[in-house]
Amino acid sequence: MEFGDDMSLYLRDTWREANTICGVLPMNPSSSGIWPSTKLQDPKANIEFWNYMFPHVEIIFLIVTVLWQFFHFFFKRLGMIRFTSHMLTGILLSKSFMKENTPARNFFSTEDYKDTLFGLVGACSYMMFWFLMGVKMDLSLVRNTGKKAITIGLSSVLLSITVCSFIFFVILRDVGTKKGEPVVNFFEIIFIYSIQCLSSFPVIGNLLFELRLQNSELGRLAMSSAVISDFSTSVLSAVLVFLKELREEKTRLGSIFIGDVVVGNRPLKRAGTVVVFVCFAIYVFRPLMFVIINRTPSGRPVKKFYIYLIIILVFGSAVLADWCKQSIFIGPFILGLAVPHGPPLGSAIVQKFESAVFGTFLPFFVATSAEEFDTSMLHSWTDFKSIFIIVFVSFVVKFALTTLPALLFRMPANDCLALSLIMSFKGIFEFGAYAFGFQRGSIRPVTFTILSLYILLNSAIIPPILRRIYDPSRMYAGYEKRNMLHMKPNSELRVLSCIYRTDDIHPMINLLEATCPSRESPVATYVLHLMELIGRASPVFISHRLQTRKSEDTSYNSESVIASFDQFHKDFFGSVFVSTYTAISVPKTMHGDICMLALNNTTSLIILPFHQTWSADGSAIVSDSIMIRKLNKSVLELSPCSVGIFIYRSNNGRRTIRETAANFSSYQVCMLFLGGKDDREALTLAKRMARNARIKITVVCLVSSEQRAKQVTDWDRMLDLELLRDVKSNVLEGVSIIYSEQVVDDASQISTLLKSIANEYDLFIVGREKGRKSVFTEGLEEWSEFEELGVVGDLLASQDLKCQASVLVIQQQQQMI
């Protein structure tokens, strides 16, 4: 079949002979391979394989992925995030570096079928990005936001747009003009500063996640403010689009009116469709998602059929949004919000699509959108100056109107600066908006180039500055003494008990019961159930005492934790006060939830379960979590109070406090005292336990022959002896403690001693004493398997010792100056 030259735009699988272009229909999008078979005598065999549609796109995907990964390998060491590498990759493949009519330019150009294909792939990538961010978004950030987040969110966006409008149309009316003639048109100015004043939740959330600030107090405030900004601007945008459509329809059909309202026209139908779609997402789609969750057995994955059906609806919602003259991502974003976040459904969708979308398709969207970036267009100083003034003034206005409300709420100056930088950060949303504006002719090529340069610089500069000026760990610094040693007599003991697994519940309650809660000296326990963040964009922190959401709205499995500690509260009514929380965050930032809760409630002790659990007979390790171990070590380094790591052994021969009461026996506790601040803290806890008549405390003090013979001159040793004085004389009121001294002169003797008493007690309490030089442990540090337990704690946890007792390792609060 012969076709004219005008058909060359539609047929790429061709070969040329003279002035005739021949092709085969339907077109074959795939090549015959790098080395096509000559036996087939394929007339297209002379065409290079990369000229076919699929190989062409695959090669571009490969080039884009390799380039951004290469840039990010270096940029991440400078504190930059991935989006900067995406932008730089797109600019490198743009017209600025690939000149017209060169082979490289022809390969990456969006002519012929590539214009449609690249646009379609880019639109689908951007649409899926918004859908996944909707799935990850926590709507409770809107329901539970306080006045601070609402004020900052509205001020940084709506008030910024209002002030910028006043500035550019009253004060700086001549911006964008040259000799009285407009250079930047009216709509372009509005479009630029409106986008500059926005704060997109996906952009802010992604920035905080990459900087690991999402778990900090500042990060939560920034995300809450961004959610408020997103919702307010989305509603405003939808109303403005409707009014614009209404005005255009009124002009077109000016005769069909009742007053100022057009009857039966498209804008009203589209607005009605939007309302119906939102109602469908809330009252039909979301309940169906819970039906899917209820039909999914616990611990089993969601059926693929459901996930594929959801994705089909997502694409349908994008088509519907486009018909309603809204951005194509609005429909997918609304459906994403309607999908219950977290396991099993939300996490299944995110795990299935996140890597492909964020690692491959989104960089492709950025690279293809940046194709029209062309620095050769920057030949007019007036253009550059006008756009620069608009962008700069918008940035300053937004920065100031974010900082001022934060200062009014008495936030520290550094935090105000960091928050303003976060809210002023520009990313994929702003770049996508400018790219779509350029494609639709809303902004000129020179404007798009300058704005792309600004977004690149913005994304490259703000993250390193944030890393420099804001350290979320400093908010946990213990400037006040929050430990058990310095508590007033008979004061309330505040303990933060962390629960990682359901197996941690009863051992933790047993340990808290051993602290001897009473009406005279009560125990306030703050129970924190920690869960890994999967399928969400923002971490969640729930106070179950204040929680009002319906149980079906969440997939959190904290019911057993809540029920068990509620019963503990009832058993010791008036002596024990319980507050239960659930924290869902990524493992690398879980310590932030723990430290923040301890700081806010001025706790004196944090109790962390050990990362290993044993079988009932103690012969085998049942679970060993590296994630929990890293978390425990992070808390030990940053905690604002004392910390205890609890190694629980559930051997058949070991008893709980309540079992000893039933058998009229005693719960045997041994406190090993080697000296030092951690041991003094551990001894303080042992003294408190000794008030319980069902607990028998034995303090074994290790001394060397040199210490016995030598006069005490060391201040640390004097503090030890002062604390041991009343234990030695057994003069503590209402307390009976057995005290014994053991002479130990080297590390081998302490190992022998521990083996001899390993199975005589139900619980050992020891101090961690990391880095403290001692004759008792000299040479053992290098053999320690778990440094977070200290030398003695590591020996008691070792399987070689065959110790069947539980162990509590105490570290006193570290003062950070």
Protein Blocks (a to p, Z undefined) as FASTA:
>chain_A
ZZdfklmmmmmbbcdehjbccddddddfbdebjbdcfklopaklmpcfklpmklmmmmmm
mmmmmmmmmmmmmmmmnopafklmmmmmmmmmmmklmcghiaklmmmpcghjllmmmmmm
mmmmmmmmmmmmmmmpcfklmmmpcfklmmmmmmmmmmmmmmmmmmmmmmmmmgoiaehi
afbdfklmmmmmmmmmpccfklmmmmmmmnopmmpmklmmmmmmmmmmmmmmmmmmmmmm
mmmmmmmmmmmmmmlcghjacehiaklmmmmmmmmmmmmmmmmmmmmmmmmmmmpcghia
cdfklmmmmmmmmmmmmmmmmmnopafklmmmmmmmmpcghjfklmmmmmmmmmmmmmmm
mmmmmmmmmmmgcfklmmbfklmmmmmmmmmmmmmmmmmmmmmmmmmnopafklmmmmmm
mmmpccfklmmmmmmmmmnopacfklmmmmmmmmmmmmmmmmmmmmmmpcfklmmpcfbc
cdfklpcehiacddddddfbfklmmmmmmmmmmnopafklccddddddddddehiabdcd
ddfklpcbdfklpccdfklmmmmmmmmmmmmgojaccddddddddfklmmmmmmmmmmmn
opabdcdddfbdcdfkopacfbdcfklmmmmmmmmmmocbdcddddddfbfkbccfklmm
mnopacddddddebdjklmmmmmmmmmmmmpmkbccdddddddfklmmpccfbfklmmmm
mmmmmmmnopaghiacdddddddfbfklmmmmmmmmmmmpfbdcddfkgoiacfklgojl
mmpfblmnojmlmmmmpmklopabdcdddddddddZZ
